[in-house]
Amino acid sequence: MKNQPLIKSFVRRHGRISARQKTGLQHLKHTSLMQGDELLSGIAKDRSIICEVGFGMGDWLLQEAKKHPKDFYIGIDVYRPGIGSVLSSVHELEIENIRVIEGDVVEVFHQINRPVFSKVVLLFPDPWPKARQSKRRLINPEFIARIETVLCPNGMISIVTDSQSYSEQIQDAFSNANFCSLDINQHTLHLNTKYFKKFQSKRPFIHLYKWLS
Ligand SMILES: C[S@@+](CC[C@H](N)C(=O)[O-])C[C@H]1O[C@@H](n2cnc3c(N)ncnc32)[C@H](O)[C@@H]1O
């Protein structure tokens, strides 16, 4: 496919999928076969749409969607156990304001290609810590340009990483982009995600906010 990056920011893991996750996956519409506007079909125009990229097991996505029923949440990931788990919860709890898209966010954003999201959230994007792997990091100038096309005017991006070197790379990548007012907050952050729990005792968190003017 044209525009497809050669280097992916993820490795597809074929880990064990539980019976509950398998049931959840049966609810996944074939979003990878949908194109452009179809991905967002049926969402009322007056609702704010928040996108979580790389939701993992979906803790934040589920929690926020329950907390803000007027908003609509789109989760994008490639991790099938997590996708199955979120979709099971969505059906068990009859949550109507979450849609899950299975796919590489780089391709999904390219398909959407217009300003639809009021907020894009990335919690603990894979840090690819070894120097030779740093090209695999998702957040780079090309990806930021993709975010710019899908964020609404005055939209916001929120990124949390535990990796100092990734944080520096992210700040560098944003410094040339059409965003303004960066707020870096290394404390007072509490999240309920798997990776937050894993790292909270080990490293300071870097929380980056960017507002698109
Ligand atoms: C380190 S995990 C963090 C999971 C979760 N946000 C948390 O805090 O527990 C990173 C997630 O990003 C997803 N991911 C990485 N690259 C991606 C891409 N290009 N498109 C969609 N998801 C991606 C991975 O599959 C994984 O679920």
The ligand as a MOL file (V3000), in Angstrom:
LIG
                    3D

  0  0  0     0  0            999 V3000
M  V30 BEGIN CTAB
M  V30 COUNTS 27 29 0 0 0
M  V30 BEGIN ATOM
M  V30 1 C 2.9680 -0.2470 26.0220 0
M  V30 2 S 1.3370 -0.5880 25.4980 0 CHG=1
M  V30 3 C 0.3910 0.5870 26.4600 0
M  V30 4 C -1.0340 0.1120 26.6640 0
M  V30 5 C -1.9330 1.0470 27.4940 0
M  V30 6 N -2.0260 2.3650 26.8930 0
M  V30 7 C -1.5010 1.1340 28.9330 0
M  V30 8 O -1.1510 2.2480 29.4040 0
M  V30 9 O -1.5350 0.1210 29.6370 0 CHG=-1
M  V30 10 C 1.3290 0.1500 23.8620 0
M  V30 11 C 0.0880 -0.2250 23.0290 0
M  V30 12 O 0.1620 0.4980 21.7960 0
M  V30 13 C -0.2620 -0.3800 20.7360 0
M  V30 14 N 0.3350 0.1220 19.4810 0
M  V30 15 C 1.6480 0.2880 19.1990 0
M  V30 16 N 1.8140 0.7820 17.9650 0
M  V30 17 C 0.5550 0.9390 17.4430 0
M  V30 18 C 0.0700 1.3870 16.1870 0
M  V30 19 N 0.8940 1.7980 15.2220 0
M  V30 20 N -1.2720 1.3970 15.9730 0
M  V30 21 C -2.1240 0.9910 16.9560 0
M  V30 22 N -1.7120 0.5430 18.1770 0
M  V30 23 C -0.3820 0.5150 18.4070 0
M  V30 24 C 0.2520 -1.7480 21.1790 0
M  V30 25 O -0.4320 -2.8060 20.5360 0
M  V30 26 C -0.0160 -1.6990 22.6910 0
M  V30 27 O -1.3140 -2.1710 23.0100 0
M  V30 END ATOM
M  V30 BEGIN BOND
M  V30 1 1 1 2
M  V30 2 1 2 3
M  V30 3 1 2 10
M  V30 4 1 3 4
M  V30 5 1 4 5
M  V30 6 1 5 6
M  V30 7 1 5 7
M  V30 8 2 7 8
M  V30 9 1 7 9
M  V30 10 1 10 11
M  V30 11 1 11 12
M  V30 12 1 11 26
M  V30 13 1 12 13
M  V30 14 1 13 14
M  V30 15 1 13 24
M  V30 16 1 14 15
M  V30 17 1 14 23
M  V30 18 2 15 16
M  V30 19 1 16 17
M  V30 20 1 17 18
M  V30 21 2 17 23
M  V30 22 1 18 19
M  V30 23 2 18 20
M  V30 24 1 20 21
M  V30 25 2 21 22
M  V30 26 1 22 23
M  V30 27 1 24 25
M  V30 28 1 24 26
M  V30 29 1 26 27
M  V30 END BOND
M  V30 END CTAB
M  END
